[in-house]
């Protein structure tokens, strides 16, 4: 019997890629941009700023967000993210929307995903990626640098909820033209 072919990846919303401006996040940007380009999905990049600038330990009555500081920091991080995009995806970076959020990294990513109606979240490997994968309501792809011809690993516990992960893995293997290992 002939094996059933993997169907193309179907998303219900844009691809959201979170960056902390690290090399691991660059791999996620590269992968997310490639997938978005190939399937014709919108691609959005986000960065989460810590809320450290709103903490006032000595004068708790003055606690709150300093709007001018937040605006300045938001502008600086947007410029930094845009520079990173320029380095990673070259000439196409100006058309990529950037979302800035504040809070803890994982909660900020999930908040942005909900706000933009993301169909897929992509992050570089690390603790934040694991926390997002546990709490997001949409599929999460954890990207890491790997050989272009390396196999795709799909993990399952044979439950119905694991089927979308296997479909995603099969679709990604087909998109890359590589083997799928389950």
Secondary structure, DSSP 8 states (H G I E B T S, - for coil): -----------SS-EEEE--SSHHHHHHHHHHHHHHHHHT--EEEEEEE-GGGG--SS-GGG-S--HHHHHHHHHHHHHHHHHHHHHHHGGGGGGSEEEEEESSHHHHHHHHHHHHT-SEEEEESSHHHHHHHHH-SSEEEEE----TT--EE----SSGGGHHHHHHHHHHHHHHT--EE-
